[in-house]
Amino acid sequence: MKSHAPNWKVVCLPLCVVGLVVTLVTWASSSPVEKTSPPPTFVETDSLTDTVQQVDRFFEKQWTEKKTPPASTVSELTQLRRLSLALHGTVPSLEEIREFESMQGADRLERWTQKLLADRRFADYFSERFTRAFVGVAQGQFIIFRRDRFKAWLSEQIQENTPYDELVRKLIAGEGLWTGDPQTNFITSAVADGNLDRTKLTGSTVRAFLGQRIDCAQCHDHPFDHWKQSDFEGLTAFYGQVEVQVLGVRSNRKLKYEVEDRMTLEQREVAPRVPFLTECLPAEGTLRERLAEWVTHLDNRRFERASANRVWGLLFGIPYIDPVDDLPAPTDLSQSPPGLLDILGQDFRENGYDIKRLIQIIVASRPFHLSSESESESADQIDTATYNWALFPLVRLRPEQIIGSMLQASSLKTIDQNSNLIMRGRRFFSELNFVKEYGDLGSDELNDFPGTIPQALLRMNGEFAKDNGSASPLNSVGRIASLDVPAEKRIETCYLVCLTRLPTSEERDYFLKQYQSATNQQQRVKITEDLYWALYNSPEFSWNH
């Protein structure tokens, strides 16, 4: 008899093919971005808490001396909104709010902060903030300057929590091609019309990393500060040997830095020289390597203070000392007690220039938890309280924060790197177009800026606001309107999604009457659309508070 046993090769081959196809389809349809975030950055709680307490004691002493009592502490939901706006550039989603509410323990805000810092959205958002500070917003000469590559590289460095001093050294001393070695775009950003503007590099370096404005000393001694023209020239000489070639950014030791002498109109050579802390300048390395080591030297307190002031500004909307790039010289700590930037700067230095740790300290301190509302009706007292950080500052949201919040409010689920490709693309192009129409703040985004009527009209009547304010099965307006829940719950959900808070009893009663007057589903949908439009365009939506 012939055997009727199956031919396993014939049977298995089609199954393998089917399995392979299923695997490929599943892979292709999934998000191209890895869905797992790196574990949160945990720090030594005791040492972090010690620094937070030191910061709090500094402010408590200041409030007592100035006779300025601090405002009350805000709710956790308000702190949640502040954290999301500061670290991700958007309000939290309803999904995130529910997740936070489900967390247990008195330290859940600290744990939530760690979660936000581990999220890729933090690295992407902060990389844009740093990119603006380091190279500005101009796209420059595309052939030799790739701002997109530079920003993406910064995002990777932030995500990996690269020590900030190491990151800065890479920017100042980096060599290579601007596409393969994106840090070199810090150098090529100073190229205009084929020429490298070394004075621009000097100004950017000192402003961004030391918090000092010495640009005025490029042509003459500074009229209001101690900076001399020779100081500017000596620093610029450290960039004298850098050149931008077809093969990338390189150091050429044969080059000399020369300037035109105003008296003789002849070229004179300038030797590299630093204006202070000469003992911190290493003798070995290329000129830019030596400059990078001096800028980030452990004894160069200007570096740590400028870093702390900039991060404080990004979290609060305004820097502790304004402007962010014109700080006073550090005081002698043997003669006077440390100020806020000294406290934060010392912890920053002693803990490996850890940006995420610095952020955790600042958002855990009392000023970040205070209300923006003052019990005083006196304008002078309110100004005094604001100046002394006894109130959380009222600050207009940046354009990216406004469009980011409008986008997130249009969805009940979190919009992030794990969202589908259509949603991510919609966010990218919507943000690009909105910022262009709304007005880009440029590299000086920490300066105060007034709101304009066209900006308000764009929020009220713009195409994006119109699309997201009209109910559909794909946006939050349509989904909330279709919920089979009491009107009170529908109102609460709208407030949570847009303003990250529950409505007051007065607000709830007002809109409840609107819903009670509705006789059919179409009218209820229209009321929900009107409610959303009102919340979108409320001052509360477009301010950090």
C-alpha positions in Angstrom: 0.0 0.0 0.0 1.1 3.5 -0.7 1.6 5.8 2.2 -0.9 8.7 2.5 1.3 10.7 4.9 1.3 14.4 4.0 4.3 16.0 2.3 5.4 18.3 5.1 7.5 20.5 2.7 4.5 21.1 0.6 2.3 21.9 3.6 4.8 24.1 5.5 6.0 26.2 2.6 2.7 28.0 2.0 2.2 28.5 5.8 5.7 30.0 6.1 4.9 32.4 3.2 1.6 33.4 4.8 3.4 33.9 8.1 6.0 36.0 6.5 3.5 38.2 4.7 1.5 38.7 7.9 4.7 39.7 9.7 5.7 42.2 7.0 2.2 43.7 6.9 2.1 44.1 10.7 5.5 45.7 10.7 4.7 48.1 7.8 1.4 49.2 9.4 3.0 49.9 12.8 4.4 53.2 13.8 8.0 53.8 12.5 8.9 55.1 15.9 9.7 52.7 18.6 6.8 52.6 21.0 8.8 51.9 24.1 10.3 55.0 25.8 13.5 54.6 27.7 13.1 54.2 31.4 12.7 57.4 33.4 15.8 59.1 34.7 15.9 58.4 38.4 18.2 60.5 40.6 19.3 60.3 44.1 16.1 61.5 45.9 17.9 62.7 49.0 20.4 65.0 47.3 17.7 66.3 44.9 15.4 67.0 47.8 18.2 68.8 49.7 18.7 71.2 46.7 14.9 71.7 46.4 14.8 72.6 50.1 17.7 75.0 49.7 15.9 76.7 46.8 12.7 77.0 48.9 14.6 78.4 51.8 16.2 81.0 49.5 12.7 82.2 48.4 11.2 82.0 51.8 13.9 84.3 53.2 13.4 86.7 50.3 9.6 86.8 50.7 10.1 87.5 54.4 12.6 90.3 53.9 10.4 91.9 51.2 7.3 91.4 53.3 5.7 89.6 50.3 3.7 86.6 51.3 3.6 83.9 48.6 0.4 83.0 46.8 -1.5 79.8 47.6 -0.5 76.4 46.1 -2.5 75.5 43.0 -4.2 72.2 42.3 -2.5 69.2 40.9 -4.3 69.6 37.6 -2.9 73.1 37.2 0.5 71.8 37.9 -0.1 69.0 35.4 -0.9 71.6 32.7 2.2 73.6 33.6 4.4 70.6 33.3 3.0 69.5 30.0 3.2 73.0 28.5 6.8 73.4 29.7 8.1 70.0 28.8 6.0 68.9 25.8 4.7 72.2 24.5 1.0 71.2 24.8 -1.8 70.6 27.3 -2.2 67.1 28.7 -4.7 64.9 26.9 -7.8 63.5 28.6 -6.1 60.1 28.4 -3.1 61.5 30.4 -5.3 63.2 32.9 -7.1 59.9 33.7 -3.8 58.1 33.9 -2.4 60.7 36.3 -5.6 60.5 38.4 -5.2 56.8 38.7 -1.7 57.1 40.2 -1.4 56.6 44.0 1.0 58.2 46.4 2.0 61.7 47.6 4.9 61.7 45.2 2.8 61.2 42.0 3.7 64.6 40.6 7.4 63.8 40.9 6.8 60.4 39.2 4.8 62.1 36.5 7.6 64.6 35.9 10.0 61.7 35.4 7.5 60.1 32.9 7.3 63.3 30.9 11.1 63.6 30.8 11.4 60.1 29.5 8.9 60.7 26.7 10.3 61.5 23.3 8.1 64.5 23.1 10.3 66.2 25.7 13.5 65.7 23.7 11.8 66.9 20.5 10.3 70.0 22.1 13.4 71.0 24.1 15.7 70.4 21.0 13.7 73.2 19.2 14.2 75.5 22.2 17.9 74.9 22.3 18.2 75.1 18.5 16.7 78.6 18.6 19.1 79.6 21.3 22.2 78.2 19.6 21.6 78.9 15.8 18.4 80.9 15.6 15.4 80.2 13.3 16.8 81.0 9.9 17.3 78.1 7.5 20.5 79.6 6.2 22.4 78.2 3.2 20.9 74.8 2.6 24.0 73.3 1.0 26.2 73.8 4.1 23.7 74.4 6.9 21.0 71.8 7.8 19.0 73.1 10.7 16.7 70.0 10.6 19.8 67.7 11.1 21.0 69.9 13.9 17.7 69.8 15.7 17.4 66.1 15.3 20.9 65.6 16.6 20.1 67.7 19.7 16.9 65.7 20.2 19.0 62.5 20.3 21.5 64.1 22.8 18.6 65.2 25.1 16.9 61.9 24.9 20.1 60.1 25.9 20.6 62.7 28.6 24.1 63.6 27.4 25.8 65.8 30.0 25.2 69.4 28.9 28.9 70.4 29.2 29.8 67.5 26.8 27.1 68.6 24.4 28.4 72.2 24.3 32.0 71.0 23.7 30.8 69.1 20.7 29.1 72.2 19.3 32.2 74.5 19.7 34.9 72.0 18.7 33.1 69.7 16.3 34.5 68.7 13.0 33.1 66.9 10.0 30.4 67.2 7.4 27.2 69.0 8.5 25.0 66.1 7.3 27.0 63.2 8.9 28.2 65.2 11.9 25.2 67.5 12.6 26.8 69.3 15.6 29.0 71.1 13.1 25.9 73.1 11.9 26.6 75.3 14.9 29.7 76.5 12.9 28.1 76.5 9.5 25.1 78.6 10.8 27.5 81.5 10.7 28.2 81.2 7.0 26.7 83.9 4.8 27.3 84.4 1.1 30.1 81.8 1.2 32.0 83.5 4.0 32.3 82.3 7.6 31.4 85.1 10.0 33.7 84.4 13.0 32.4 87.3 15.0 28.9 85.9 14.8 30.2 82.6 16.2 31.8 84.5 19.1 28.6 86.4 19.9 26.5 83.2 19.7 29.0 81.3 21.9 29.1 83.9 24.7 25.4 84.6 24.6 24.2 81.0 24.5 26.6 79.4 26.9 27.8 82.1 29.2 24.8 84.4 29.3 26.7 87.5 28.3 26.2 90.1 25.6 29.6 91.3 24.3 28.5 91.9 20.7 28.8 95.7 21.4 32.5 95.2 22.0 33.1 94.0 18.5 33.6 97.6 17.3 34.5 99.4 20.5 34.8 99.0 24.2 31.4 98.4 25.9 30.0 101.7 27.2 28.1 100.2 30.1 30.1 97.1 31.0 33.7 96.0 31.5 34.0 94.3 28.2 36.8 95.6 25.9 37.1 95.3 22.1 40.3 93.4 22.8 38.2 90.8 24.7 36.0 90.2 21.8 38.8 90.0 19.3 40.7 87.6 21.6 37.7 85.2 21.8 37.1 85.4 18.1 40.7 84.4 17.4 39.8 80.9 18.8 37.7 80.5 15.7 40.5 81.9 13.5 41.6 78.5 12.4 38.3 76.9 11.5 37.3 76.7 7.9 34.3 75.3 6.0 35.3 73.2 3.0 33.6 70.8 0.6 34.5 68.0 3.0 33.1 69.7 6.0 34.3 71.8 9.0 38.0 71.5 9.6 40.8 73.1 11.7 43.7 74.6 9.8 46.6 75.4 12.0 48.2 77.5 9.3 45.4 80.1 9.5 45.8 83.3 11.5 43.1 85.6 12.7 43.6 89.1 11.5 41.5 92.3 11.8 41.9 95.7 10.3 43.6 98.3 12.5 41.4 101.4 12.6 44.4 103.7 13.1 46.7 102.3 10.3 44.0 100.6 8.2 46.4 97.7 7.9 45.8 94.0 8.9 47.1 93.0 12.3 47.2 89.5 13.8 45.2 88.8 16.9 46.3 86.1 19.4 43.7 83.9 21.1 42.9 85.2 24.5 40.2 84.8 27.1 39.0 87.8 29.2 38.9 86.1 32.6 39.8 82.8 34.3 43.0 82.5 32.2 44.1 79.7 34.4 41.2 77.6 33.1 42.4 77.7 29.5 44.2 74.5 28.6 47.5 74.6 26.8 46.8 71.6 24.6 44.4 70.9 21.7 43.1 72.8 18.8 42.0 76.4 19.4 38.3 75.5 19.4 39.0 72.5 21.7 40.7 74.8 24.2 37.9 77.4 23.9 35.3 74.6 24.5 37.2 73.4 27.6 37.4 76.9 29.0 33.7 77.7 28.4 32.6 74.5 30.2 35.4 74.5 32.9 34.2 73.5 36.4 35.4 76.8 37.7 33.6 78.9 35.1 30.5 79.7 37.1 29.1 81.8 34.2 28.4 78.6 32.3 26.4 76.9 35.0 24.5 80.0 36.0 23.6 80.8 32.3 22.4 77.2 31.9 20.2 77.3 35.0 18.8 80.7 34.0 17.8 79.5 30.6 16.2 76.3 31.8 14.3 78.3 34.5 13.1 80.6 31.7 11.9 77.7 29.5 9.9 76.2 32.5 8.3 79.5 33.7 8.1 81.3 30.4 10.5 84.1 31.6 14.0 83.7 33.0 14.9 84.3 36.6 17.2 87.2 35.4 16.0 88.9 32.3 17.3 89.1 29.6 18.5 85.6 29.6 21.8 86.4 27.7 22.9 89.4 29.8 23.6 88.2 33.3 25.7 90.0 35.9 29.0 88.6 36.8 29.0 85.9 39.6 29.5 87.3 43.1 32.2 86.2 45.4 30.5 83.5 47.5 33.0 84.0 50.3 31.6 87.5 50.7 27.9 87.0 50.1 25.4 84.1 50.3 24.6 82.2 47.1 21.7 83.4 44.9 19.3 81.2 43.2 21.5 80.6 40.1 24.4 79.8 42.3 22.4 77.1 44.1 21.0 75.6 40.9 24.4 76.0 39.2 26.3 74.2 41.9 23.9 71.2 41.9 24.1 71.2 38.1 27.9 71.1 38.1 28.2 68.6 41.0 25.8 66.2 39.3 27.3 65.9 35.9 25.4 68.8 34.2 22.3 66.7 34.1 19.5 68.7 32.4 16.7 66.4 33.5 17.8 66.6 37.1 17.9 70.4 36.9 14.4 70.4 35.5 13.2 68.1 38.3 14.6 70.4 40.9 13.0 73.6 39.5 9.5 72.1 39.0 9.6 70.6 42.5 10.4 74.0 44.1 7.7 76.2 45.6 7.6 79.0 43.0 6.5 76.5 40.3 3.5 75.4 42.5 2.2 78.9 43.4 -0.9 80.4 42.0 -0.9 83.3 39.6 -3.8 85.0 41.5 -3.0 87.6 44.2 -5.1 88.4 47.1 -4.0 92.0 46.8 -5.8 94.5 44.6 -2.8 96.9 44.5 -1.0 96.9 41.2 2.3 97.8 43.0 2.0 94.9 45.4 1.2 92.5 42.6 4.2 93.7 40.7 6.4 93.3 43.8 5.1 89.8 44.3 5.7 88.9 40.7 9.2 90.3 40.7 10.0 88.2 43.8 8.5 85.1 42.4 5.7 85.0 45.1 3.3 84.5 42.2 3.6 82.2 39.3 4.1 84.6 36.3 1.3 85.1 33.8 2.9 84.4 30.4 1.5 84.2 26.9 2.0 80.8 25.4 4.4 80.5 22.5 2.9 79.9 19.1 4.0 76.2 19.2 2.4 75.8 22.6 -0.9 77.3 21.3 -1.1 75.1 18.2 0.1 72.1 20.2 -2.6 72.7 22.7 -5.3 73.2 20.0 -4.2 70.0 18.3 -4.2 68.0 21.5 -7.6 69.4 22.6 -9.0 68.1 19.3 -8.2 64.5 20.4 -9.2 62.6 23.5 -6.2 60.3 23.1 -2.6 61.5 23.4 -1.0 62.7 20.2 2.7 61.6 20.4 5.3 59.5 18.5 3.0 56.5 18.8 0.1 58.1 17.0 -0.7 57.0 13.5 1.2 58.5 10.6 -1.8 60.6 9.5 -2.1 62.2 12.9 1.6 62.9 13.2 1.7 64.4 9.7 -1.3 66.6 10.5 0.4 67.9 13.6 3.6 68.7 11.8 2.1 70.6 8.9 -0.5 72.3 11.1 2.1 73.6 13.5 4.3 74.8 10.6 1.5 76.7 9.0 0.1 78.1 12.2 3.4 79.4 13.5 4.0 81.1 10.1 0.6 82.9 10.2 0.6 83.5 14.0 4.1 85.0 14.0 7.4 83.3 15.0 9.1 84.7 18.1 12.5 83.8 16.7 15.5 83.1 18.9 14.5 85.7 21.5 11.4 83.7 22.5 11.9 84.3 26.3 11.4 88.0 25.8 8.0 89.4 26.6 5.8 89.9 23.6 2.4 91.5 23.1 -0.6 89.7 21.7 -2.1 91.1 18.5 -5.6 91.3 17.0 -4.7 89.1 13.9 -3.4 86.4 16.3 -6.8 86.4 18.2 -8.7 86.3 14.9 -6.6 83.4 13.7 -7.6 81.4 16.8 -11.2 82.4 16.4 -11.7 82.1 12.7 -8.7 80.3 11.3 -9.1 77.2 9.2 -7.6 74.9 11.8 -9.9 76.2 14.6 -12.9 75.9 12.2 -12.0 72.2 11.4 -11.4 71.2 15.0 -14.4 73.1 16.3 -16.8 71.3 14.0 -18.0 67.9 15.3 -16.9 64.8 13.5 -16.4 61.2 14.5 -12.7 61.8 14.4 -12.3 64.7 16.8 -13.0 65.3 20.4 -16.0 67.6 19.8 -17.9 65.0 17.9 -17.0 62.2 20.3 -17.9 64.3 23.4 -21.2 65.3 21.8 -22.1 61.7 21.0 -21.3 60.4 24.6 -24.3 58.9 26.3 -23.7 60.7 29.6 -25.4 63.4 31.6 -24.9 67.0 30.4 -22.8 67.8 33.5 -20.3 65.1 32.6 -20.1 66.4 29.0 -19.4 69.9 30.2 -16.7 68.6 32.6 -15.0 66.7 29.8 -14.8 69.7 27.6 -13.2 71.7 30.4 -10.7 69.0 31.2 -9.7 68.5 27.5 -9.3 72.3 26.8 -8.3 73.9 30.1 -7.2 70.9 32.3 -9.6 71.8 35.0 -13.2 71.3 36.1 -15.7 74.1 35.5 -16.8 76.3 38.3 -20.4 75.9 39.5 -21.3 79.1 37.7 -19.8 77.9 34.5 -21.4 74.5 34.8 -24.9 76.0 35.5 -24.6 78.3 32.5 -23.9 75.6 30.0 -26.2 73.2 31.7 -29.1 75.5 30.9 -28.0 75.5 27.3 -28.1 71.7 27.1 -31.4 71.5 28.9 -33.0 73.8 26.3 -31.9 71.4 23.5 -34.7 69.2 22.1 -32.7 67.0 19.8 -29.2 65.6 19.2 -28.4 68.1 16.5 -28.9 71.0 19.0 -26.7 69.2 21.6 -23.9 68.9 19.0 -24.2 72.6 18.2 -24.0 73.5 21.9 -20.9 71.4 22.3 -19.3 73.1 19.3 -20.1 76.5 20.8 -18.6 75.4 24.1 -15.4 74.3 22.5 -15.1 77.5 20.5 -15.6 79.5 23.7 -12.9 77.5 25.5 -10.5 77.7 22.6 -10.7 81.4 22.5 -10.7 82.2 26.2 -7.7 84.1 27.6 -7.1 81.1 29.9 -6.4 78.8 27.0 -3.6 81.0 25.5 -1.8 81.9 28.8 0.3 79.9 31.2 -0.9 80.5 34.7 
